[in-house]
Amino acid sequence: MKPYQKSIFGQLRNEDIFRFTFENDLGYRLSVMNYGATILEYQTPDKAGHFANVILGFDRFEDYIGNSPKHGASIGPVAGRIAGATFDLAGENYILEANNGQNCNHSGSTGWDSVVFQIEEVTDEGLVLYTERRDGTGSFPGNLKVWISYTLSEQGELEISYQVQTDKDTLINPTNHSYFNLSGNPDNTIYEDILKIDSNYLIGINKNSIPCETINLDNNIFNFKETKKLEEFFKANDEQKTLANNGIDHPYIFNNKIGKLEIKNIKSGIKMSVETNNPAVVIYTANYLQDIGFKKHSAICFETQEVPNLYKDKKINIYPTFIDKNTNYEKYTKFIFENIN
């Protein structure tokens, strides 16, 4: 590994925001900043040996403030939407910030994506970022201790891991929100990408994008159990696709304890495999990026996370998995890059 680089990427309330860059001997390069524990860049070689950044993002720190699309950010304590911005837990009702219609999305304005993390450890292989979150922040219960680590291997693997401790029963369901464009060119869409997911079941959404039903993927346009070009999906019609603004914004349930998927761009020759001990992945095909100057469907997110709980006393359960005060939450996701011809 080459020595890591540290630089000032910007300032927030007179506090320096740092950018860390890690590079291995093969030339793979990862950049992360401590604001939002955010991935800024990931450089990987295409089939011609030219390096390309496969993460959509911004050149200026200011563009990440109030980062509505959550480019590269760590999302927590709860990823996704909580219906009605409220939940019941351990006999208490909690009222959250409604920032997505009547719902709370990605934990609201106090989510981890807007936190300046402490730098706990840095080596040439990566870093560990740390923050503490007081009980009642964003109206969520529990004093939290949060560690997020990013590691770059000599083979070009990127691993993200989360560790959370709490002193109260609370909701925990973090993820990373990087937008991947394996062509290396944000002017290209993902239509030519080829996707495969080890999943037999999708969680359907309602008109407010709240998970509401389990869907068997047999004979379904969302079925990627066998390798399929995304263009085939986008040409097909389905009510669930329409509800997601003509794209995917749905949780897939993995078939095995170690969930796996892969995506590849034939033109660039870049293939990315994803491995995680999370039981699900929310796939988002950038259905609204045109609202902030990017092209619609110019990237894809793989938000590995817990499966949203669907049913409780035959009613839809509106919040994701909770952890109790005796639980040490630990999850990881690994992104593995290869060249194909």
Secondary structure as UniProt FT lines:
FT   STRAND          5..12
FT   TURN            13..14
FT   STRAND          15..23
FT   TURN            25..26
FT   STRAND          29..33
FT   TURN            36..37
FT   STRAND          38..45
FT   TURN            47..48
FT   STRAND          51..53
FT   HELIX           61..64
FT   TURN            65..66
FT   TURN            68..69
FT   TURN            71..72
FT   STRAND          73..75
FT   STRAND          81..82
FT   HELIX           83..85
FT   STRAND          86..89
FT   TURN            90..91
FT   STRAND          92..95
FT   TURN            101..102
FT   STRAND          103..105
FT   TURN            106..107
FT   HELIX           108..110
FT   HELIX           112..114
FT   STRAND          118..123
FT   TURN            124..125
FT   STRAND          126..133
FT   TURN            135..136
FT   HELIX           137..139
FT   STRAND          144..152
FT   TURN            154..155
FT   STRAND          158..166
FT   STRAND          170..171
FT   STRAND          175..177
FT   TURN            182..183
FT   TURN            186..187
FT   TURN            191..192
FT   STRAND          193..197
FT   STRAND          199..205
FT   TURN            207..208
FT   STRAND          211..216
FT   TURN            218..219
FT   TURN            221..222
FT   STRAND          228..229
FT   HELIX           230..235
FT   HELIX           239..243
FT   TURN            244..245
FT   STRAND          249..254
FT   STRAND          259..265
FT   TURN            266..269
FT   STRAND          270..276
FT   STRAND          280..284
FT   TURN            287..288
FT   HELIX           289..292
FT   TURN            296..297
FT   STRAND          300..305
FT   STRAND          311..312
FT   TURN            313..314
FT   STRAND          315..316
FT   STRAND          322..323
FT   TURN            325..326
FT   STRAND          328..339
//
